[in-house]
Amino acid sequence: MTLFTTRPEILGTFGVVTSTHWLATAAGMRMLELGGNAFDAAVASGFVLQVVEPHLVGPGGEVPIVFHSADTGKTEVLCGQGTAPAGATIAHYRAEGLEMIPGNGLLATVIPGAFDAWMLLLRDHGTMELSEVLAPAIDYAENGHPLLPRVADTITGLAGFFAKEWPTSAALFLPGGVAPSADKLFRNPQLAATWKRIIREAESGGSREARIDKARDCFYRGFVAEAIDRFVRGTEVMDESGRRHRGVITGQDMAGWSASYDTPQTYDYHGYRVHKIRPWGQGPVFLQTLALLKGIDIGAMGPASAEFVHTLTEAMKLAFADREIYYGDPAFVDVPIDALLSDTYNDERRQLIGDKASLELRPGAIPGYEDQLRRMMQALSRLSKTADPDAASTEPTLADMRSARRGDTVHVDAIDRHGNMVAAMPSGGWLQSSPVIPELGFMLNSRAQMYWLEPDLPASLAPGKLPRTTLTPTLVHKDGRPYMVFGSPGGDQQEQWQLQLFLRHVHHGLNLQQAIDTPMSHTAHFPNSFYPRQQKPGHLAVEESFGDDVISDLQARGHRLEVAPRWTIGRLVAASRDADGLLHAAATPRLMQAYAAGR
């Protein structure tokens, strides 16, 4: 097939920002133009995304960030993923009659982590005042922003549920009792008031850094935490279990938590070093897949060929199977990550990639973990049901989305002329995840649905434990220098789309925009991370733009195909910096809202 691009790859030397919404990208670029750096830009973009994509992210959500600082010379991770509250025990949830944690409602909430992570990034690495970086988000919340059609559709689909079960959400999202219209101005004045109060109360903090710490106190130990505590204690809400429940998160949980710096998990691949979050998230799946593919000549395959799609899909099935058995919060779980990334292990596992599509979940056996493997497979056989193979993909950003209750994620990348670079994957606190807290104008997250209510498994629920998040930004070094940042919303599909971008860029020489515009695919073969945790053995979704020959070839190999309309799979954005300082940025045309900017 002939490769083409829908738009130019952005080139410049001053700075680039790319995100899943044009207004967020513009806000980030404004910070650069005002003299800020990539960290200031990322924070501004991240808060605008909370306003303009409320079906995908909100202030009550979470964010992992991988970044490189030109000042420190270090590449690090900021963990803005909150942990389970003290009252979130398996015994409590079982006493509520639950076998799984529902995908929405207050029981699905962990401590909101995004605000503190953004504040630490701004305090320690940014240069601007909190009031400056929050100004665009406050303006769009207070004075209005054009409502995305998908946000309008999501609200319309939930209008009856909101009116009956979540009246505080109805009050905000159904003004005058009517669902808002697409492309018309939509406002959230209470959210604007919340941010303005944080800024006002933080003004007494002294230095810039002290003012940012005061803002953190306002959120986690001040009026925001107090409002969350009151609302959760006094509210019983309907959730996906079909029953009403109260949440367990308290102000004390909020007060005792903070975002933290972490060491990236890395893997070296053909002159590139890939930096991901550690196995408290699914980031190492990307690395495991690279370890499997390292012994295969990917460059000899066409970037949109059946052989490329098949080989990558089968490798990812193996890596995702290991995710289910071994990944969990390293503070609670001994994850054998060195063994999972070793040449010895992957040389053996690579032999399982054959000419035909596998229909089995095939995790590897690590010595010393035999009992864990057995127990986890038994739990999956009981709890992870097989979905109808003809059912539409559960990937929430596909154009033919079947359920208005599916949330997702956003992404932002930024690089400045100094060589600072940021990849952030904010999510959670969706308008469909839990009711609006009326004093604050935002919702809580539903990340607790990623725990199992079975004891002694790597991802079992426990107070203070991180959920095994799907959020997974990427930062890559090339020839020893920071080079590239990228990411995509999409739950379990995030790693899959990012791998296609990376491999097409590394092995086939496609620029960022070409790699993003090339047809995309993904599999739902393994257990989904989201309630109700279903799996679709042998599934493979492909855009019809691959062409009849490729689709027929994949079908002949035994893949159970879901052929999606062209331009409907993936929401990738990416940016890079060459050794001479030339900057590149790109954004997907899919859904017609992501944009890259730079100069």
BAFIKOL-895429 format. One record per residue (C-alpha): y, z, x. Coordinates in pm, 1 decimal. Each point is the difference from the previous one (the first is absolute). Layout:
N
((Y Z X))
...
***
This chain:
599
((0.0 0.0 0.0))
((359.2 -56.6 111.0))
((188.1 320.1 82.7))
((356.7 36.4 -119.5))
((256.1 269.1 -67.5))
((188.4 76.1 -317.5))
((301.8 124.6 192.2))
((107.0 18.1 364.5))
((-109.0 276.3 230.9))
((316.6 203.7 58.4))
((117.3 -3.8 362.6))
((275.7 201.9 167.4))
((93.8 246.5 270.4))
((207.9 265.4 -180.1))
((-253.7 144.6 -241.4))
((-249.1 -81.8 -274.9))
((-115.0 178.3 -314.6))
((-273.3 -114.3 -235.1))
((-126.8 170.7 -313.7))
((-161.9 -56.9 -336.1))
((334.7 -20.9 -184.7))
((312.9 -193.4 95.3))
((234.9 286.6 -86.1))
((-185.8 236.3 233.2))
((13.4 -258.3 277.7))
((374.0 -45.5 -55.1))
((56.3 376.3 9.6))
((-182.8 25.6 331.1))
((200.7 -284.8 150.1))
((320.4 171.1 -112.9))
((-90.9 304.9 209.8))
((-46.7 -221.5 304.2))
((333.9 -170.6 -61.8))
((168.5 341.2 -26.3))
((-127.7 86.6 346.4))
((-322.9 174.9 -93.0))
((-338.0 -60.7 156.8))
((-341.5 -102.6 -134.6))
((-75.0 356.5 -110.4))
((317.8 24.1 -206.3))
((-80.9 -339.2 -150.9))
((-356.8 97.6 -92.0))
((114.1 321.1 -171.1))
((264.5 -181.3 -204.7))
((-249.7 -266.8 -102.7))
((-262.9 259.3 -86.1))
((227.7 184.8 -240.6))
((116.4 -320.4 -169.4))
((-363.9 -93.3 -59.1))
((-42.0 328.6 -190.5))
((265.8 -121.9 -243.6))
((-77.1 -369.3 -38.8))
((-381.8 15.1 2.9))
((-69.3 320.8 -197.5))
((-340.7 -132.2 -111.9))
((-107.2 -5.4 367.4))
((181.5 288.7 169.8))
((220.0 299.8 -74.9))
((160.8 308.4 157.6))
((-309.9 206.1 -87.6))
((-227.9 -222.6 205.6))
((-113.9 -23.9 359.6))
((54.5 -216.6 308.2))
((-181.2 -45.0 331.5))
((226.7 -152.6 265.7))
((-96.9 -149.7 334.3))
((293.4 -61.8 232.4))
((111.9 -61.1 356.0))
((310.3 162.2 147.1))
((181.3 -184.5 276.1))
((155.4 331.3 107.2))
((-323.8 194.8 43.8))
((-217.9 -298.5 87.4))
((-267.1 139.8 -232.0))
((-186.5 -147.3 -295.9))
((-72.8 269.4 -257.4))
((-104.1 64.1 -358.2))
((190.7 206.8 -254.2))
((-235.5 146.3 -258.1))
((188.9 13.6 -327.9))
((-321.3 44.3 -195.9))
((-3.0 330.2 -186.0))
((-304.9 224.4 -16.8))
((-187.1 152.8 -292.3))
((167.6 306.0 -156.7))
((-148.7 348.5 43.2))
((-132.3 -5.1 -356.6))
((-173.3 -336.4 41.8))
((-357.8 116.9 41.1))
((-319.1 -172.4 -104.9))
((-83.3 305.0 -211.6))
((327.5 -25.4 -192.6))
((-36.9 -370.7 -73.1))
((-365.0 42.4 -97.1))
((101.2 280.8 -237.2))
((234.9 -253.4 -162.6))
((-308.1 -206.8 -84.9))
((63.9 -270.2 258.2))
((-249.7 -193.0 209.4))
((277.4 -205.9 162.0))
((370.5 61.6 40.3))
((179.7 -226.1 -249.7))
((229.2 -273.2 125.7))
((311.9 136.3 -169.6))
((141.7 320.0 -143.5))
((93.8 323.6 172.1))
((-344.9 95.3 129.5))
((11.6 -308.3 221.8))
((304.5 124.9 191.3))
((15.9 104.5 363.2))
((311.7 127.8 177.4))
((265.1 -277.7 5.6))
((29.2 -105.6 363.1))
((236.6 -295.4 16.8))
((334.1 179.8 -7.0))
((-77.5 221.0 297.0))
((-138.6 -288.0 205.9))
((310.1 -210.9 -62.2))
((219.8 295.3 91.3))
((-185.4 64.7 327.4))
((24.5 -368.0 91.8))
((373.9 3.3 -71.4))
((65.0 332.9 175.2))
((-198.4 -65.6 315.5))
((43.0 -373.9 48.6))
((279.6 -126.7 -222.9))
((372.9 17.6 63.0))
((164.3 -3.3 -343.1))
((87.4 264.5 -256.5))
((-230.4 63.5 -293.1))
((282.2 -86.6 -237.9))
((32.1 -344.3 165.2))
((-366.8 -95.3 -14.9))
((-38.0 128.2 -357.5))
((312.9 -176.6 -127.0))
((-168.3 -328.5 -105.1))
((-283.0 179.4 -184.1))
((242.8 231.0 -177.9))
((214.6 -296.4 -103.8))
((-295.9 -192.0 -146.6))
((-127.7 309.2 -181.7))
((341.2 95.9 -139.0))
((154.6 -339.2 -74.4))
((-311.9 -205.6 -61.0))
((-225.1 -257.5 161.4))
((-158.4 -313.5 -148.0))
((-336.2 111.6 -138.2))
((-294.9 -192.5 141.1))
((-207.9 -181.0 -263.3))
((-310.4 190.0 113.7))
((175.8 332.2 -44.7))
((109.5 -103.5 -349.2))
((-355.3 -112.1 -81.1))
((-146.7 326.6 127.1))
((239.6 206.9 -210.6))
((-68.4 -215.5 -306.1))
((-374.5 46.8 46.9))
((42.5 376.9 14.3))
((267.2 37.6 -268.3))
((-234.1 136.2 -264.7))
((-170.0 237.1 242.4))
((334.7 128.3 126.9))
((132.3 55.6 -350.4))
((-312.5 190.8 -105.5))
((-107.9 183.6 313.2))
((272.1 -2.1 266.7))
((331.2 47.4 -186.4))
((200.2 66.2 316.6))
((-105.1 -342.6 129.8))
((90.6 -155.2 -333.6))
((347.3 154.5 24.4))
((66.4 -176.3 331.4))
((-194.8 -324.5 -23.9))
((46.4 -70.8 -371.3))
((376.8 41.0 -45.6))
((77.8 9.0 -369.8))
((-374.3 -15.1 -65.5))
((-21.2 -359.5 125.0))
((-167.6 -138.1 311.4))
((259.0 -143.8 241.1))
((26.8 -373.5 58.7))
((-82.9 -180.5 321.0))
((290.4 -109.3 220.7))
((241.8 230.9 -181.8))
((166.3 301.5 156.9))
((-205.5 318.6 -8.3))
((134.1 341.9 100.1))
((-144.8 336.3 97.4))
((308.7 225.2 9.7))
((-200.4 322.1 32.7))
((-165.1 -122.4 319.3))
((342.7 -90.6 137.8))
((120.6 349.1 -92.1))
((-295.9 156.6 181.2))
((76.1 -184.3 322.6))
((373.0 70.4 -28.0))
((-70.4 370.3 -44.7))
((-225.3 1.3 308.4))
((278.6 -160.9 202.9))
((259.3 239.4 -139.4))
((-206.3 311.2 72.1))
((-90.0 -128.8 347.2))
((364.8 -43.4 102.5))
((17.0 363.5 112.4))
((-269.8 -55.3 258.9))
((221.7 -32.7 308.6))
((-118.0 -279.2 232.3))
((-143.9 -328.6 -126.1))
((-350.1 122.0 77.8))
((64.4 332.2 -172.0))
((129.3 -179.4 -309.6))
((-319.4 -203.9 -18.6))
((-207.5 317.8 35.8))
((205.3 152.6 -281.3))
((-88.1 -302.0 -215.9))
((-368.0 62.6 78.7))
((46.5 359.1 -114.4))
((159.6 -117.9 -325.2))
((-306.8 -209.1 -75.5))
((-280.9 227.2 112.8))
((147.1 348.3 -30.9))
((297.3 -51.3 -228.0))
((85.5 -143.2 -340.0))
((-240.4 -296.4 17.8))
((-305.6 217.5 70.5))
((114.9 245.2 -267.2))
((26.2 -276.0 -259.9))
((-345.1 -133.4 89.7))
((-146.7 350.4 -24.7))
((155.0 62.4 -344.9))
((-107.4 -337.4 -135.5))
((-360.3 23.8 117.1))
((-42.7 359.4 -117.8))
((138.4 -81.3 -342.3))
((-151.6 -340.7 -66.7))
((-345.2 -109.3 -111.5))
((-42.8 -377.5 -1.2))
((-252.2 -263.2 -95.7))
((-170.2 -179.6 287.2))
((-272.0 -261.1 51.1))
((-273.6 255.1 -69.8))
((103.1 -21.6 -365.5))
((106.2 366.0 -5.7))
((317.2 196.6 70.3))
((26.2 204.8 317.4))
((253.2 207.3 191.3))
((61.9 -63.0 366.4))
((-55.7 246.4 282.6))
((286.1 -81.0 239.7))
((256.4 280.1 41.7))
((330.1 60.2 172.8))
((-188.2 208.9 254.5))
((-212.9 -303.1 88.9))
((316.4 -200.3 53.6))
((163.6 269.1 213.2))
((-294.1 30.0 236.9))
((-37.0 -369.6 83.2))
((183.3 -242.2 225.9))
((-52.6 -351.6 129.8))
((-135.8 -21.2 353.1))
((-28.2 -226.9 300.9))
((-343.3 -131.9 86.1))
((-165.3 -205.6 271.8))
((-89.6 -355.7 -105.6))
((-357.9 -123.7 -0.5))
((-9.1 -303.0 230.0))
((-226.6 -288.0 93.6))
((40.9 -272.0 263.1))
((-70.5 -355.7 -112.8))
((58.5 -317.3 206.6))
((310.2 130.7 176.7))
((136.6 184.4 -305.6))
((-9.3 373.0 -65.9))
((-2.9 78.5 -372.6))
((142.7 334.5 -116.6))
((-112.5 143.1 -336.1))
((-12.4 340.2 -165.6))
((-305.4 214.3 76.4))
((-295.2 31.8 -242.3))
((190.0 218.0 -247.6))
((73.4 -350.6 -127.1))
((-181.8 -328.9 2.0))
((191.4 -133.6 302.5))
((-301.2 7.9 237.1))
((-177.7 -249.7 -228.4))
((232.6 -261.1 151.3))
((-103.1 111.9 347.5))
((-371.0 8.3 -81.4))
((20.3 -353.6 -134.9))
((167.9 -114.8 320.7))
((-278.0 167.3 199.7))
((-255.6 -198.0 -200.2))
((191.0 -327.9 34.8))
((69.6 41.2 371.8))
((-336.7 -156.6 76.6))
((55.4 -300.8 -230.8))
((204.7 -311.5 75.3))
((252.5 29.1 -284.2))
((227.6 -253.6 167.9))
((-263.1 -271.5 -44.5))
((17.0 43.7 -377.4))
((273.4 -156.5 -211.1))
((250.9 262.9 -122.0))
((-77.7 -88.2 -363.0))
((-361.7 -111.1 45.5))
((-301.6 128.5 -188.1))
((-147.9 118.8 330.3))
((310.9 208.8 75.9))
((10.6 157.6 -348.0))
((-374.1 67.0 -5.0))
((-13.4 153.7 348.1))
((301.3 223.0 -55.6))
((-127.7 108.9 -342.7))
((-342.8 96.0 130.0))
((151.2 193.7 292.3))
((232.5 186.7 -234.5))
((-289.3 92.5 -228.9))
((-163.9 176.9 293.9))
((318.6 178.9 104.9))
((84.1 111.3 -353.9))
((-354.4 129.7 -46.3))
((57.9 227.5 299.1))
((329.7 112.7 -150.9))
((-190.4 140.5 -296.4))
((-241.8 197.5 215.2))
((210.8 130.4 285.6))
((377.2 3.9 -66.0))
((190.7 311.6 -98.1))
((275.7 235.2 113.2))
((-78.1 68.8 369.7))
((127.7 356.4 -44.5))
((-294.3 59.2 -235.1))
((-254.5 -265.6 97.8))
((-159.5 -99.2 329.6))
((48.0 -377.5 -15.9))
((-205.6 -187.3 266.0))
((276.6 -253.1 55.4))
((-77.4 -62.8 365.4))
((-356.3 -93.0 -88.4))
((115.1 -217.9 -289.8))
((227.3 -197.3 233.0))
((-240.1 -19.0 294.1))
((-137.7 -327.4 134.2))
((-355.8 130.1 -22.4))
((30.3 76.3 -371.1))
((180.0 -321.6 -89.0))
((-224.5 -226.3 208.4))
((-287.6 120.8 -216.0))
((190.9 -11.5 -328.1))
((124.3 -352.3 69.6))
((-356.5 -128.1 -34.5))
((17.1 81.0 -373.4))
((259.9 -272.9 -54.9))
((-212.3 -292.3 -115.8))
((47.9 -333.3 -170.8))
((-34.4 149.2 -348.2))
((215.1 254.0 -183.7))
((-138.8 352.4 -1.6))
((-38.5 167.9 -338.7))
((-72.8 343.5 147.0))
((214.1 287.8 124.2))
((-116.8 31.4 362.2))
((155.9 289.1 192.1))
((-106.6 58.5 356.8))
((-204.0 297.8 117.3))
((172.6 225.4 254.6))
((-229.9 248.5 178.7))
((63.5 351.9 -123.5))
((141.4 -118.5 -333.2))
((-325.6 -91.0 -173.3))
((29.8 270.3 -266.7))
((362.1 -92.7 -72.6))
((-101.4 -364.5 -40.6))
((-278.5 95.0 -241.7))
((219.4 232.1 -210.1))
((288.6 -247.1 -18.9))
((-225.4 -286.7 -106.1))
((-153.8 220.3 -268.6))
((344.8 92.5 -129.2))
((108.9 -364.9 -8.6))
((-313.8 -102.0 -187.7))
((88.6 251.5 -273.6))
((376.3 -28.5 -12.5))
((106.0 -349.2 113.3))
((-109.7 -223.9 -284.8))
((-48.8 -372.7 32.5))
((273.5 -190.0 -183.4))
((-62.4 -311.5 -205.7))
((-18.1 -279.0 260.4))
((202.7 -223.1 -232.7))
((276.8 258.1 -43.6))
((338.4 -83.7 142.9))
((92.4 152.6 332.5))
((139.5 352.6 -14.1))
((255.4 -89.4 266.4))
((316.0 109.8 -177.2))
((242.7 -266.2 115.7))
((-191.6 -305.1 -120.7))
((194.9 -203.8 -252.8))
((-273.3 44.4 -261.7))
((9.9 380.0 21.4))
((-206.8 135.7 -287.7))
((119.2 359.2 -12.7))
((355.7 125.8 -18.2))
((-121.0 331.3 143.2))
((-87.4 -135.9 344.8))
((255.6 96.4 259.6))
((28.7 -129.3 353.1))
((215.6 10.6 310.0))
((300.1 -149.3 182.7))
((72.2 -71.6 365.8))
((293.0 -22.6 239.9))
((24.8 -112.0 364.0))
((307.4 17.6 222.0))
((76.4 -92.5 362.8))
((337.9 29.1 170.9))
((150.1 -154.7 311.5))
((-88.1 309.3 204.9))
((-372.4 -45.2 -60.6))
((-50.0 279.1 -255.0))
((-253.6 -104.5 -260.8))
((-133.0 155.6 -319.7))
((-281.0 -77.7 -243.8))
((-4.0 221.5 -310.2))
((-233.5 -9.1 -299.7))
((156.7 206.8 -282.0))
((-192.8 54.8 -322.2))
((-70.4 247.2 -279.4))
((217.2 162.7 -262.0))
((-33.9 -307.3 -219.4))
((144.0 -2.5 -350.0))
((-358.7 -28.0 -126.7))
((-140.4 279.1 221.1))
((141.9 305.4 -177.9))
((285.7 97.3 -233.0))
((362.4 -3.9 108.3))
((135.0 339.6 102.1))
((320.1 -15.1 -206.3))
((207.2 225.7 228.6))
((-70.1 -232.7 294.0))
((-45.3 -350.3 -140.5))
((-326.6 -70.0 180.4))
((-377.8 33.6 -30.3))
((-266.9 161.4 215.9))
((-279.3 -183.8 178.3))
((-368.0 -49.1 -84.9))
((-148.8 -11.7 352.8))
((-247.7 281.8 -74.0))
((-220.4 -253.9 -179.6))
((-128.0 -94.5 347.7))
((-185.2 329.4 42.5))
((-359.3 48.0 -113.5))
((-91.7 302.1 -213.8))
((-324.8 33.2 193.2))
((-22.6 268.3 272.3))
((-50.8 -67.0 370.4))
((92.8 -369.5 6.3))
((261.7 -139.5 240.2))
((245.9 -68.4 -282.3))
((-83.6 305.0 -214.6))
((290.1 181.0 -164.5))
((125.8 311.3 182.8))
((336.3 180.3 2.4))
((218.5 -110.5 290.0))
((-208.2 -310.3 64.4))
((139.9 -352.3 25.1))
((-139.6 -254.7 -246.3))
((-157.5 -306.0 160.2))
((294.4 -223.1 -73.6))
((-10.0 -378.8 -23.8))
((351.7 -25.5 145.0))
((-16.0 -171.9 336.0))
((299.0 -144.2 190.9))
((-62.8 -182.5 328.5))
((181.0 -18.2 334.4))
((-130.0 -221.5 280.2))
((73.5 -12.1 372.4))
((-40.4 -328.6 188.3))
((-54.4 -0.5 374.8))
((98.5 366.5 9.3))
((328.7 -35.9 -194.7))
((81.1 85.1 -362.7))
((-24.5 -332.6 -180.0))
((-70.1 -9.0 -371.9))
((13.1 203.8 -322.4))
((-148.2 -100.6 -333.6))
((-161.3 114.8 -322.1))
((-78.9 -74.4 -362.0))
((-42.1 190.7 -324.8))
((-339.2 -31.3 -164.0))
((-212.3 316.6 13.9))
((-336.2 -84.9 154.9))
((125.5 -353.0 64.0))
((276.1 106.1 239.6))
((-215.2 -21.0 312.8))
((-159.5 -323.9 -113.7))
((322.6 -195.2 -41.8))
((150.3 148.4 315.4))
((-304.9 -107.3 200.1))
((36.2 -357.6 -122.5))
((363.8 -3.6 107.7))
((-79.6 148.6 341.4))
((-300.1 -220.3 79.0))
((176.5 -320.3 -104.7))
((295.1 91.4 217.8))
((-208.0 105.8 302.8))
((-275.8 -262.1 -4.5))
((160.1 -299.6 -169.0))
((359.6 26.4 116.9))
((149.6 10.0 -348.7))
((347.2 148.0 -16.3))
((51.2 297.0 -230.4))
((107.0 -203.1 -301.2))
((-280.4 -253.6 41.4))
((-257.6 277.2 29.3))
((131.8 164.5 -316.1))
((19.4 -324.8 -198.4))
((-356.2 -106.2 83.6))
((-241.1 65.4 -291.9))
((-124.0 358.5 -27.8))
((-323.6 170.3 -103.6))
((-149.4 346.9 -39.4))
((-318.2 174.8 -106.1))
((-64.3 294.1 -235.4))
((-359.1 28.8 120.8))
((27.8 368.5 99.0))
((100.0 304.8 -211.5))
((363.6 -10.3 -108.8))
((218.4 285.0 123.1))
((160.1 39.6 -343.2))
((-134.8 143.9 -324.0))
((-259.5 -82.9 -133.4))
((-124.3 -94.4 352.2))
((-195.6 -310.0 -103.1))
((-148.8 -262.2 232.6))
((-81.6 -368.6 -44.1))
((-285.4 -99.0 234.0))
((45.5 -344.3 150.8))
((345.7 -45.8 -152.4))
((247.5 -228.7 171.5))
((339.8 -93.9 -144.2))
((152.9 -319.5 140.2))
((316.8 -187.1 -85.6))
((-73.3 -341.3 -148.3))
((223.1 -148.6 269.6))
((-291.1 26.4 245.7))
((-122.0 -320.4 -165.2))
((-321.9 -106.1 -169.7))
((-197.3 -57.2 319.9))
((64.3 348.3 138.5))
((-63.7 165.0 -336.9))
((-328.6 -190.2 -45.0))
((-109.3 93.8 350.9))
((68.7 369.6 -62.7))
((-188.7 -13.0 -327.3))
((-296.7 -162.1 175.6))
((-1.2 289.1 247.2))
((-63.8 239.5 -288.3))
((344.2 148.4 -56.2))
((71.0 94.4 -361.4))
((331.3 -176.0 -24.0))
((308.7 86.5 -195.2))
((229.5 -300.0 32.8))
((358.5 119.7 -40.0))
((302.1 -221.8 -65.1))
((187.7 -111.1 310.1))
((271.5 235.8 123.7))
((-151.0 308.7 -166.1))
((-184.5 188.2 278.3))
((183.0 220.5 249.1))
((355.9 125.3 58.0))
((24.5 -18.3 379.3))
((317.3 49.5 200.5))
((26.9 -2.8 379.9))
((239.2 7.3 295.0))
((-34.7 -40.5 376.5))
((198.5 10.9 323.1))
((-63.9 -224.8 300.0))
((34.6 118.0 357.9))
((338.0 -177.6 27.7))
((137.7 179.3 -307.2))
((-45.0 -281.6 -253.9))
((-78.2 152.3 -341.3))
((-219.4 -149.3 -272.3))
((-45.8 104.5 -364.4))
((-183.9 -134.1 -303.6))
((-84.5 95.9 -356.9))
((-243.4 -124.9 -258.3))
((113.2 -235.9 -276.3))
((-264.3 154.0 -229.4))
((158.7 176.9 -300.0))
((332.5 -151.9 110.9))
((173.8 323.0 102.6))
((-79.3 82.1 366.2))
((259.2 -117.8 249.9))
((68.2 9.5 372.1))
((351.0 4.5 142.2))
((145.9 5.0 347.3))
((240.8 -153.4 243.1))
***
